[in-house]
Amino acid sequence: MLQKNAALDAKGRLTLELFDEFGNLKETQEIKNVVVNNGLNYIASRMKDATATAMSHMAIGSDNTAAAAGNTALGTELGRVALTSTTVTSNSVAYVGDFPAGTGTGAVVEAGILNAGSGGTLLCRTVFSVVNKAAADTLKITWTVTVSDS
């Protein structure tokens, strides 16, 4: 029996939640993202032999240049944190990053998932409407990457 070849599609969606110093929700955004070429290569390498280091960090930045498949880093990084949690469900992985008060302060317009505390392989990058993170604010990003046939 012949089977139709299906192309794999990797895409992501993230939710940003900005809280004030008292824990009150100030702003929320839902955004689609780009799984970059290096991210697709990373996914393929993990299917082969799992020698690539697992995604472990999330970064935010201030460069609003459009996300593109060839991106290898954020444009202007403001802060990077270790992932708070990573949850695999079926064909999706949910990454959560919490940026505490004093980390990533400023006009945040970009975010990415990486596999190192500095440098590393960029899995995804997105650009969004400005989130003004004050020094006392916290920012929570929940980012779900889904791999499916297209």
N, C-alpha and C positions, 0 to 999 in steps of 0.2 A: 504494500500500500504506500503510495506517495503522500508525503506530508508537505503542506505549504510551509515555506520558510517565513518565519516571523521576525521582523526587526525588533530589537530591544529598544525601549524608550525609557530614559531616566529623567525624571522631573521632580521639582521640589516646590514646596509651599511653606511659608513661614508666617508665624503670628508674633508680632512685637507688642509687648505690654510695658508701658512706662508707669512707674509708681512714684509718688512723692515720698518724702521722708517719714510720713506717718502710715504708709502702706496703702494709700488711696490711689485707685487707678486714675491716671491723668489722660492717657491716650492709648489707643490700640490700632494696629494696622494689620491687614492680611495681604501678603504679597506672593506672587509667583517668582521663581528664580531660574537662573541658568545653571545647569550642570555643565561645567567647563570641560574642555578636551582632556586636560590632565585628570579630572575627576572620572571621566569615562574610562581612561586608561587605568586608573586606580581600581575601579570596579572590576575590570577585566583581569587585572593582576591578582586580585583577591579570589577570583573564581579559579585561577590556575593553581596557585600554591600558597596563598595566604602569607607571603613573606612581607608584603607591604604593611607598614605600621598602621594600626587602626586609627580612624578619625577620633581626635581627642580634645580639640579646642574649637572655640568660636571667636571670631574677631569682628569688631565694628570699626567703621572709619568715616572719613569726611569727604571722599572724592565721589562726585556724582556723575562721573563718566559712565556711560551706559555699560552694563554687564555684557560680556562677549565670550564666545566659546574659547578664545585664545587667552583669556585672563589666567595668570599664574599666581596672583597675589591681590590683595586689596590695593586701591590706589593710594590712600593715605590712612594708615591704621591709627586709631585712637586708643584701642585697648583690646586685649585678648585674655580669655579666661578658659580654664579647663572646663570641659562639659560637665554639667550637673548630673545628667543622666543620658543614657542611650537605650532605646527600647526597640526591639525588632518585633514586628507583627506582620506575618505573612510576607508580602513583597515590599514592605515599607520599613524604613528606619526613622524613628523620631529622635532628634537630638535636642537637648535643652541646655541653654547657656544662660547663666545669671550674672549680670554685670552689676556689682555692688556700688554703693555710694563711693565716689572718687575714682572709679574706673571707667574709662571711655567717656569722660565728660566732654560735652560740646555739641555741635550740630552734626548729628549722626545721620548719614544718608546711604551707607553701604554696610553689608555684612557678608561674612564667609565662614565656611567650615574647613578646618585644616587638621593635619595629623601631627602637629608639633607645637611646642610652646613658643617657638620662633621659627620663621621660615616654614618649611614643610610643604606638603602637597595640598593644593586648594581643590576641594571637591566641588563646591558651589559658591557662586557669588550673586548677590542681588543688590539693586539700587532702589531706593524708595523715597517717598516724601520725607522731608526733614523731621527728625525727632530731636527736639532740644533737650538733651539730658543735663540737668543741673547737677552740681557737685553732690547734693544730698539725695538725688534720685537713684532708683534702681531700675534696670531694664532687663526684662525676661524675654528671651527669644526661644520659641518652640518651632523647630524646623523639621519637616517631614519630607524625606526623599523616597520616591516610589519608582520601582523598576517594573515595567510591564511590556507586553508586546504592543507594537503600535499598529 
